[in-house]
Amino acid sequence: MAKYYVNKNAQANGDHEVHKDGCSYMPHSENRIYLGDFLYCSSAVSEAKKTYNQVNGCYYCSNACHTS
């Protein structure tokens, strides 16, 4: 299991990206919300959607949940 976070700041397209702990693109601590420990990024994305309507997995650390 891994710790997942969502970026409080949306990307230019409106997505709030979900990151796995240790990602080199992890937002600063003041700009992220801890989602919990999950086995799969899909569970973390589902959790993030409780807060934000537009969510996407990080291309680098949660690629299985990243959509173009």
PDB file of N, CA, C and O in Angstrom:
ATOM      1  N   MET A   1       0.846  -1.181   0.000  1.00  0.00           N
ATOM      2  CA  MET A   1       0.000   0.000   0.000  1.00  0.00           C
ATOM      3  C   MET A   1       0.891   1.244   0.000  1.00  0.00           C
ATOM      4  O   MET A   1       2.025   1.223   0.479  1.00  0.00           O
ATOM      5  N   ALA A   2       0.348   2.308  -0.544  1.00  0.00           N
ATOM      6  CA  ALA A   2       1.107   3.553  -0.627  1.00  0.00           C
ATOM      7  C   ALA A   2       0.237   4.713  -0.166  1.00  0.00           C
ATOM      8  O   ALA A   2      -0.991   4.653  -0.224  1.00  0.00           O
ATOM      9  N   LYS A   3       0.896   5.762   0.292  1.00  0.00           N
ATOM     10  CA  LYS A   3       0.201   6.978   0.688  1.00  0.00           C
ATOM     11  C   LYS A   3      -0.066   7.807  -0.574  1.00  0.00           C
ATOM     12  O   LYS A   3       0.813   7.971  -1.421  1.00  0.00           O
ATOM     13  N   TYR A   4      -1.280   8.320  -0.681  1.00  0.00           N
ATOM     14  CA  TYR A   4      -1.658   9.134  -1.835  1.00  0.00           C
ATOM     15  C   TYR A   4      -2.132  10.504  -1.386  1.00  0.00           C
ATOM     16  O   TYR A   4      -2.705  10.672  -0.309  1.00  0.00           O
ATOM     17  N   TYR A   5      -1.871  11.487  -2.258  1.00  0.00           N
ATOM     18  CA  TYR A   5      -2.231  12.875  -2.005  1.00  0.00           C
ATOM     19  C   TYR A   5      -2.864  13.465  -3.258  1.00  0.00           C
ATOM     20  O   TYR A   5      -2.610  13.002  -4.370  1.00  0.00           O
ATOM     21  N   VAL A   6      -3.692  14.492  -3.069  1.00  0.00           N
ATOM     22  CA  VAL A   6      -4.243  15.218  -4.209  1.00  0.00           C
ATOM     23  C   VAL A   6      -3.759  16.661  -4.118  1.00  0.00           C
ATOM     24  O   VAL A   6      -3.700  17.245  -3.036  1.00  0.00           O
ATOM     25  N   ASN A   7      -3.422  17.211  -5.249  1.00  0.00           N
ATOM     26  CA  ASN A   7      -2.970  18.597  -5.334  1.00  0.00           C
ATOM     27  C   ASN A   7      -4.165  19.528  -5.163  1.00  0.00           C
ATOM     28  O   ASN A   7      -5.160  19.394  -5.875  1.00  0.00           O
ATOM     29  N   LYS A   8      -4.076  20.471  -4.226  1.00  0.00           N
ATOM     30  CA  LYS A   8      -5.147  21.460  -4.023  1.00  0.00           C
ATOM     31  C   LYS A   8      -5.255  22.407  -5.208  1.00  0.00           C
ATOM     32  O   LYS A   8      -6.328  22.939  -5.491  1.00  0.00           O
ATOM     33  N   ASN A   9      -4.144  22.613  -5.897  1.00  0.00           N
ATOM     34  CA  ASN A   9      -4.105  23.518  -7.047  1.00  0.00           C
ATOM     35  C   ASN A   9      -4.384  22.747  -8.330  1.00  0.00           C
ATOM     36  O   ASN A   9      -3.722  21.751  -8.623  1.00  0.00           O
ATOM     37  N   ALA A  10      -5.351  23.207  -9.079  1.00  0.00           N
ATOM     38  CA  ALA A  10      -5.697  22.548 -10.341  1.00  0.00           C
ATOM     39  C   ALA A  10      -4.650  22.845 -11.408  1.00  0.00           C
ATOM     40  O   ALA A  10      -4.004  23.893 -11.395  1.00  0.00           O
ATOM     41  N   GLN A  11      -4.498  21.897 -12.333  1.00  0.00           N
ATOM     42  CA  GLN A  11      -3.656  22.105 -13.505  1.00  0.00           C
ATOM     43  C   GLN A  11      -4.367  23.100 -14.432  1.00  0.00           C
ATOM     44  O   GLN A  11      -5.504  23.489 -14.166  1.00  0.00           O
ATOM     45  N   ALA A  12      -3.711  23.505 -15.501  1.00  0.00           N
ATOM     46  CA  ALA A  12      -4.296  24.464 -16.446  1.00  0.00           C
ATOM     47  C   ALA A  12      -5.617  23.963 -17.025  1.00  0.00           C
ATOM     48  O   ALA A  12      -6.491  24.762 -17.362  1.00  0.00           O
ATOM     49  N   ASN A  13      -5.766  22.634 -17.142  1.00  0.00           N
ATOM     50  CA  ASN A  13      -6.995  22.065 -17.719  1.00  0.00           C
ATOM     51  C   ASN A  13      -8.071  21.816 -16.663  1.00  0.00           C
ATOM     52  O   ASN A  13      -9.147  21.311 -16.985  1.00  0.00           O
ATOM     53  N   GLY A  14      -7.792  22.167 -15.406  1.00  0.00           N
ATOM     54  CA  GLY A  14      -8.775  21.997 -14.337  1.00  0.00           C
ATOM     55  C   GLY A  14      -8.619  20.738 -13.505  1.00  0.00           C
ATOM     56  O   GLY A  14      -9.325  20.575 -12.510  1.00  0.00           O
ATOM     57  N   ASP A  15      -7.713  19.842 -13.881  1.00  0.00           N
ATOM     58  CA  ASP A  15      -7.497  18.594 -13.143  1.00  0.00           C
ATOM     59  C   ASP A  15      -6.763  18.842 -11.828  1.00  0.00           C
ATOM     60  O   ASP A  15      -5.824  19.636 -11.766  1.00  0.00           O
ATOM     61  N   HIS A  16      -7.200  18.157 -10.792  1.00  0.00           N
ATOM     62  CA  HIS A  16      -6.465  18.075  -9.537  1.00  0.00           C
ATOM     63  C   HIS A  16      -5.769  16.723  -9.572  1.00  0.00           C
ATOM     64  O   HIS A  16      -6.428  15.683  -9.554  1.00  0.00           O
ATOM     65  N   GLU A  17      -4.440  16.733  -9.623  1.00  0.00           N
ATOM     66  CA  GLU A  17      -3.694  15.493  -9.802  1.00  0.00           C
ATOM     67  C   GLU A  17      -3.483  14.734  -8.501  1.00  0.00           C
ATOM     68  O   GLU A  17      -3.233  15.321  -7.449  1.00  0.00           O
ATOM     69  N   VAL A  18      -3.592  13.405  -8.603  1.00  0.00           N
ATOM     70  CA  VAL A  18      -3.343  12.491  -7.487  1.00  0.00           C
ATOM     71  C   VAL A  18      -1.912  11.976  -7.621  1.00  0.00           C
ATOM     72  O   VAL A  18      -1.493  11.527  -8.687  1.00  0.00           O
ATOM     73  N   HIS A  19      -1.165  12.054  -6.502  1.00  0.00           N
ATOM     74  CA  HIS A  19       0.238  11.630  -6.473  1.00  0.00           C
ATOM     75  C   HIS A  19       0.464  10.579  -5.395  1.00  0.00           C
ATOM     76  O   HIS A  19      -0.162  10.590  -4.335  1.00  0.00           O
ATOM     77  N   LYS A  20       1.385   9.669  -5.709  1.00  0.00           N
ATOM     78  CA  LYS A  20       1.817   8.665  -4.740  1.00  0.00           C
ATOM     79  C   LYS A  20       3.015   9.230  -3.980  1.00  0.00           C
ATOM     80  O   LYS A  20       3.854   9.921  -4.558  1.00  0.00           O
ATOM     81  N   ASP A  21       3.091   8.932  -2.674  1.00  0.00           N
ATOM     82  CA  ASP A  21       4.191   9.399  -1.843  1.00  0.00           C
ATOM     83  C   ASP A  21       5.526   9.060  -2.498  1.00  0.00           C
ATOM     84  O   ASP A  21       5.742   7.927  -2.928  1.00  0.00           O
ATOM     85  N   GLY A  22       6.410  10.033  -2.570  1.00  0.00           N
ATOM     86  CA  GLY A  22       7.719   9.831  -3.171  1.00  0.00           C
ATOM     87  C   GLY A  22       7.815  10.338  -4.601  1.00  0.00           C
ATOM     88  O   GLY A  22       8.906  10.363  -5.169  1.00  0.00           O
ATOM     89  N   CYS A  23       6.697  10.742  -5.194  1.00  0.00           N
ATOM     90  CA  CYS A  23       6.702  11.248  -6.570  1.00  0.00           C
ATOM     91  C   CYS A  23       7.542  12.521  -6.660  1.00  0.00           C
ATOM     92  O   CYS A  23       7.459  13.385  -5.788  1.00  0.00           O
ATOM     93  N   SER A  24       8.338  12.634  -7.702  1.00  0.00           N
ATOM     94  CA  SER A  24       9.172  13.827  -7.877  1.00  0.00           C
ATOM     95  C   SER A  24       8.333  15.060  -8.244  1.00  0.00           C
ATOM     96  O   SER A  24       8.837  16.182  -8.210  1.00  0.00           O
ATOM     97  N   TYR A  25       7.058  14.854  -8.593  1.00  0.00           N
ATOM     98  CA  TYR A  25       6.165  15.969  -8.923  1.00  0.00           C
ATOM     99  C   TYR A  25       5.152  16.244  -7.804  1.00  0.00           C
ATOM    100  O   TYR A  25       4.147  16.920  -8.023  1.00  0.00           O
ATOM    101  N   MET A  26       5.423  15.719  -6.616  1.00  0.00           N
ATOM    102  CA  MET A  26       4.551  15.916  -5.461  1.00  0.00           C
ATOM    103  C   MET A  26       4.457  17.406  -5.136  1.00  0.00           C
ATOM    104  O   MET A  26       5.478  18.090  -5.058  1.00  0.00           O
ATOM    105  N   PRO A  27       3.244  17.908  -4.946  1.00  0.00           N
ATOM    106  CA  PRO A  27       3.113  19.312  -4.549  1.00  0.00           C
ATOM    107  C   PRO A  27       3.646  19.532  -3.133  1.00  0.00           C
ATOM    108  O   PRO A  27       3.733  18.594  -2.340  1.00  0.00           O
ATOM    109  N   HIS A  28       3.999  20.777  -2.828  1.00  0.00           N
ATOM    110  CA  HIS A  28       4.467  21.123  -1.481  1.00  0.00           C
ATOM    111  C   HIS A  28       3.395  20.771  -0.464  1.00  0.00           C
ATOM    112  O   HIS A  28       2.212  20.726  -0.799  1.00  0.00           O
ATOM    113  N   SER A  29       3.797  20.523   0.766  1.00  0.00           N
ATOM    114  CA  SER A  29       2.885  20.053   1.807  1.00  0.00           C
ATOM    115  C   SER A  29       1.678  20.971   1.998  1.00  0.00           C
ATOM    116  O   SER A  29       0.586  20.488   2.298  1.00  0.00           O
ATOM    117  N   GLU A  30       1.849  22.274   1.831  1.00  0.00           N
ATOM    118  CA  GLU A  30       0.729  23.192   2.006  1.00  0.00           C
ATOM    119  C   GLU A  30      -0.252  23.164   0.830  1.00  0.00           C
ATOM    120  O   GLU A  30      -1.343  23.727   0.919  1.00  0.00           O
ATOM    121  N   ASN A  31       0.133  22.516  -0.264  1.00  0.00           N
ATOM    122  CA  ASN A  31      -0.693  22.471  -1.473  1.00  0.00           C
ATOM    123  C   ASN A  31      -1.259  21.086  -1.766  1.00  0.00           C
ATOM    124  O   ASN A  31      -1.662  20.803  -2.894  1.00  0.00           O
ATOM    125  N   ARG A  32      -1.291  20.228  -0.756  1.00  0.00           N
ATOM    126  CA  ARG A  32      -1.802  18.878  -0.994  1.00  0.00           C
ATOM    127  C   ARG A  32      -2.677  18.420   0.166  1.00  0.00           C
ATOM    128  O   ARG A  32      -2.566  18.906   1.291  1.00  0.00           O
ATOM    129  N   ILE A  33      -3.557  17.460  -0.152  1.00  0.00           N
ATOM    130  CA  ILE A  33      -4.440  16.856   0.834  1.00  0.00           C
ATOM    131  C   ILE A  33      -4.129  15.359   0.863  1.00  0.00           C
ATOM    132  O   ILE A  33      -4.103  14.696  -0.174  1.00  0.00           O
ATOM    133  N   TYR A  34      -3.896  14.846   2.062  1.00  0.00           N
ATOM    134  CA  TYR A  34      -3.645  13.411   2.224  1.00  0.00           C
ATOM    135  C   TYR A  34      -4.955  12.659   2.000  1.00  0.00           C
ATOM    136  O   TYR A  34      -5.969  12.968   2.625  1.00  0.00           O
ATOM    137  N   LEU A  35      -4.928  11.681   1.114  1.00  0.00           N
ATOM    138  CA  LEU A  35      -6.122  10.897   0.782  1.00  0.00           C
ATOM    139  C   LEU A  35      -6.215   9.604   1.584  1.00  0.00           C
ATOM    140  O   LEU A  35      -7.314   9.134   1.878  1.00  0.00           O
ATOM    141  N   GLY A  36      -5.075   9.030   1.936  1.00  0.00           N
ATOM    142  CA  GLY A  36      -5.049   7.770   2.658  1.00  0.00           C
ATOM    143  C   GLY A  36      -4.064   6.801   2.029  1.00  0.00           C
ATOM    144  O   GLY A  36      -3.356   7.136   1.080  1.00  0.00           O
ATOM    145  N   ASP A  37      -4.034   5.599   2.573  1.00  0.00           N
ATOM    146  CA  ASP A  37      -3.184   4.520   2.052  1.00  0.00           C
ATOM    147  C   ASP A  37      -4.041   3.617   1.181  1.00  0.00           C
ATOM    148  O   ASP A  37      -5.089   3.134   1.611  1.00  0.00           O
ATOM    149  N   PHE A  38      -3.589   3.393  -0.039  1.00  0.00           N
ATOM    150  CA  PHE A  38      -4.359   2.590  -0.988  1.00  0.00           C
ATOM    151  C   PHE A  38      -3.436   1.631  -1.721  1.00  0.00           C
ATOM    152  O   PHE A  38      -2.247   1.896  -1.897  1.00  0.00           O
ATOM    153  N   LEU A  39      -4.003   0.522  -2.140  1.00  0.00           N
ATOM    154  CA  LEU A  39      -3.275  -0.470  -2.918  1.00  0.00           C
ATOM    155  C   LEU A  39      -3.166  -0.027  -4.373  1.00  0.00           C
ATOM    156  O   LEU A  39      -2.158  -0.279  -5.032  1.00  0.00           O
ATOM    157  N   TYR A  40      -4.214   0.638  -4.870  1.00  0.00           N
ATOM    158  CA  TYR A  40      -4.275   1.066  -6.275  1.00  0.00           C
ATOM    159  C   TYR A  40      -4.591   2.546  -6.377  1.00  0.00           C
ATOM    160  O   TYR A  40      -5.301   3.096  -5.535  1.00  0.00           O
ATOM    161  N   CYS A  41      -4.065   3.190  -7.411  1.00  0.00           N
ATOM    162  CA  CYS A  41      -4.329   4.610  -7.604  1.00  0.00           C
ATOM    163  C   CYS A  41      -5.805   4.878  -7.872  1.00  0.00           C
ATOM    164  O   CYS A  41      -6.299   5.964  -7.567  1.00  0.00           O
ATOM    165  N   SER A  42      -6.512   3.912  -8.436  1.00  0.00           N
ATOM    166  CA  SER A  42      -7.932   4.107  -8.722  1.00  0.00           C
ATOM    167  C   SER A  42      -8.726   4.387  -7.450  1.00  0.00           C
ATOM    168  O   SER A  42      -9.669   5.178  -7.468  1.00  0.00           O
ATOM    169  N   SER A  43      -8.352   3.747  -6.357  1.00  0.00           N
ATOM    170  CA  SER A  43      -9.018   3.997  -5.075  1.00  0.00           C
ATOM    171  C   SER A  43      -8.707   5.404  -4.577  1.00  0.00           C
ATOM    172  O   SER A  43      -9.575   6.067  -4.009  1.00  0.00           O
ATOM    173  N   ALA A  44      -7.491   5.857  -4.783  1.00  0.00           N
ATOM    174  CA  ALA A  44      -7.103   7.214  -4.380  1.00  0.00           C
ATOM    175  C   ALA A  44      -7.833   8.256  -5.217  1.00  0.00           C
ATOM    176  O   ALA A  44      -8.260   9.283  -4.690  1.00  0.00           O
ATOM    177  N   VAL A  45      -7.982   8.005  -6.505  1.00  0.00           N
ATOM    178  CA  VAL A  45      -8.711   8.922  -7.382  1.00  0.00           C
ATOM    179  C   VAL A  45     -10.170   9.002  -6.939  1.00  0.00           C
ATOM    180  O   VAL A  45     -10.744  10.090  -6.898  1.00  0.00           O
ATOM    181  N   SER A  46     -10.767   7.878  -6.613  1.00  0.00           N
ATOM    182  CA  SER A  46     -12.152   7.866  -6.127  1.00  0.00           C
ATOM    183  C   SER A  46     -12.287   8.697  -4.859  1.00  0.00           C
ATOM    184  O   SER A  46     -13.259   9.435  -4.698  1.00  0.00           O
ATOM    185  N   GLU A  47     -11.321   8.582  -3.965  1.00  0.00           N
ATOM    186  CA  GLU A  47     -11.337   9.357  -2.724  1.00  0.00           C
ATOM    187  C   GLU A  47     -11.203  10.854  -3.026  1.00  0.00           C
ATOM    188  O   GLU A  47     -11.884  11.677  -2.414  1.00  0.00           O
ATOM    189  N   ALA A  48     -10.333  11.198  -3.959  1.00  0.00           N
ATOM    190  CA  ALA A  48     -10.130  12.613  -4.319  1.00  0.00           C
ATOM    191  C   ALA A  48     -11.386  13.218  -4.946  1.00  0.00           C
ATOM    192  O   ALA A  48     -11.646  14.413  -4.804  1.00  0.00           O
ATOM    193  N   LYS A  49     -12.159  12.388  -5.638  1.00  0.00           N
ATOM    194  CA  LYS A  49     -13.388  12.878  -6.286  1.00  0.00           C
ATOM    195  C   LYS A  49     -14.467  13.245  -5.269  1.00  0.00           C
ATOM    196  O   LYS A  49     -15.471  13.862  -5.627  1.00  0.00           O
ATOM    197  N   LYS A  50     -14.269  12.872  -4.009  1.00  0.00           N
ATOM    198  CA  LYS A  50     -15.186  13.304  -2.950  1.00  0.00           C
ATOM    199  C   LYS A  50     -14.982  14.790  -2.637  1.00  0.00           C
ATOM    200  O   LYS A  50     -15.859  15.443  -2.072  1.00  0.00           O
ATOM    201  N   THR A  51     -13.806  15.313  -3.016  1.00  0.00           N
ATOM    202  CA  THR A  51     -13.467  16.714  -2.763  1.00  0.00           C
ATOM    203  C   THR A  51     -13.500  17.548  -4.037  1.00  0.00           C
ATOM    204  O   THR A  51     -13.978  18.682  -4.026  1.00  0.00           O
ATOM    205  N   TYR A  52     -12.994  16.992  -5.132  1.00  0.00           N
ATOM    206  CA  TYR A  52     -12.891  17.728  -6.399  1.00  0.00           C
ATOM    207  C   TYR A  52     -13.634  16.983  -7.499  1.00  0.00           C
ATOM    208  O   TYR A  52     -13.602  15.754  -7.557  1.00  0.00           O
ATOM    209  N   ASN A  53     -14.298  17.725  -8.364  1.00  0.00           N
ATOM    210  CA  ASN A  53     -15.034  17.117  -9.477  1.00  0.00           C
ATOM    211  C   ASN A  53     -14.098  16.597 -10.564  1.00  0.00           C
ATOM    212  O   ASN A  53     -14.352  15.551 -11.160  1.00  0.00           O
ATOM    213  N   GLN A  54     -13.033  17.317 -10.816  1.00  0.00           N
ATOM    214  CA  GLN A  54     -12.132  16.969 -11.916  1.00  0.00           C
ATOM    215  C   GLN A  54     -10.799  16.492 -11.336  1.00  0.00           C
ATOM    216  O   GLN A  54     -10.010  17.286 -10.824  1.00  0.00           O
ATOM    217  N   VAL A  55     -10.565  15.181 -11.427  1.00  0.00           N
ATOM    218  CA  VAL A  55      -9.380  14.547 -10.838  1.00  0.00           C
ATOM    219  C   VAL A  55      -8.710  13.668 -11.877  1.00  0.00           C
ATOM    220  O   VAL A  55      -9.373  13.069 -12.724  1.00  0.00           O
ATOM    221  N   ASN A  56      -7.377  13.597 -11.803  1.00  0.00           N
ATOM    222  CA  ASN A  56      -6.616  12.767 -12.730  1.00  0.00           C
ATOM    223  C   ASN A  56      -5.404  12.219 -11.988  1.00  0.00           C
ATOM    224  O   ASN A  56      -4.886  12.871 -11.082  1.00  0.00           O
ATOM    225  N   GLY A  57      -4.959  11.053 -12.355  1.00  0.00           N
ATOM    226  CA  GLY A  57      -3.733  10.498 -11.793  1.00  0.00           C
ATOM    227  C   GLY A  57      -2.516  11.157 -12.416  1.00  0.00           C
ATOM    228  O   GLY A  57      -2.528  11.510 -13.596  1.00  0.00           O
ATOM    229  N   CYS A  58      -1.486  11.319 -11.639  1.00  0.00           N
ATOM    230  CA  CYS A  58      -0.227  11.879 -12.139  1.00  0.00           C
ATOM    231  C   CYS A  58       0.336  10.960 -13.231  1.00  0.00           C
ATOM    232  O   CYS A  58       0.346   9.739 -13.081  1.00  0.00           O
ATOM    233  N   TYR A  59       0.794  11.554 -14.310  1.00  0.00           N
ATOM    234  CA  TYR A  59       1.363  10.793 -15.425  1.00  0.00           C
ATOM    235  C   TYR A  59       2.559   9.961 -14.957  1.00  0.00           C
ATOM    236  O   TYR A  59       2.781   8.860 -15.461  1.00  0.00           O
ATOM    237  N   TYR A  60       3.326  10.478 -14.001  1.00  0.00           N
ATOM    238  CA  TYR A  60       4.583   9.849 -13.603  1.00  0.00           C
ATOM    239  C   TYR A  60       4.439   8.798 -12.504  1.00  0.00           C
ATOM    240  O   TYR A  60       5.076   7.747 -12.577  1.00  0.00           O
ATOM    241  N   CYS A  61       3.622   9.057 -11.497  1.00  0.00           N
ATOM    242  CA  CYS A  61       3.558   8.122 -10.370  1.00  0.00           C
ATOM    243  C   CYS A  61       2.243   7.336 -10.298  1.00  0.00           C
ATOM    244  O   CYS A  61       2.158   6.331  -9.591  1.00  0.00           O
ATOM    245  N   SER A  62       1.231   7.788 -11.022  1.00  0.00           N
ATOM    246  CA  SER A  62      -0.078   7.114 -11.029  1.00  0.00           C
ATOM    247  C   SER A  62      -0.580   6.968 -12.457  1.00  0.00           C
ATOM    248  O   SER A  62      -1.738   7.253 -12.762  1.00  0.00           O
ATOM    249  N   ASN A  63       0.309   6.523 -13.317  1.00  0.00           N
ATOM    250  CA  ASN A  63       0.030   6.474 -14.749  1.00  0.00           C
ATOM    251  C   ASN A  63      -1.177   5.611 -15.094  1.00  0.00           C
ATOM    252  O   ASN A  63      -1.886   5.905 -16.057  1.00  0.00           O
ATOM    253  N   ALA A  64      -1.422   4.558 -14.330  1.00  0.00           N
ATOM    254  CA  ALA A  64      -2.566   3.685 -14.612  1.00  0.00           C
ATOM    255  C   ALA A  64      -3.878   4.451 -14.460  1.00  0.00           C
ATOM    256  O   ALA A  64      -4.904   4.037 -15.000  1.00  0.00           O
ATOM    257  N   CYS A  65      -3.850   5.564 -13.729  1.00  0.00           N
ATOM    258  CA  CYS A  65      -5.064   6.366 -13.501  1.00  0.00           C
ATOM    259  C   CYS A  65      -5.016   7.688 -14.255  1.00  0.00           C
ATOM    260  O   CYS A  65      -5.883   8.542 -14.071  1.00  0.00           O
ATOM    261  N   HIS A  66      -4.016   7.856 -15.095  1.00  0.00           N
ATOM    262  CA  HIS A  66      -3.880   9.099 -15.862  1.00  0.00           C
ATOM    263  C   HIS A  66      -4.653   8.987 -17.173  1.00  0.00           C
ATOM    264  O   HIS A  66      -4.517   8.012 -17.911  1.00  0.00           O
ATOM    265  N   THR A  67      -5.462  10.003 -17.444  1.00  0.00           N
ATOM    266  CA  THR A  67      -6.167  10.060 -18.732  1.00  0.00           C
ATOM    267  C   THR A  67      -5.681  11.288 -19.478  1.00  0.00           C
ATOM    268  O   THR A  67      -5.347  12.306 -18.872  1.00  0.00           O
ATOM    269  N   SER A  68      -5.645  11.185 -20.777  1.00  0.00           N
ATOM    270  CA  SER A  68      -5.140  12.298 -21.605  1.00  0.00           C
ATOM    271  C   SER A  68      -6.081  13.460 -21.620  1.00  0.00           C
ATOM    272  O   SER A  68      -5.805  14.471 -22.267  1.00  0.00           O
TER     273      SER A  68
END
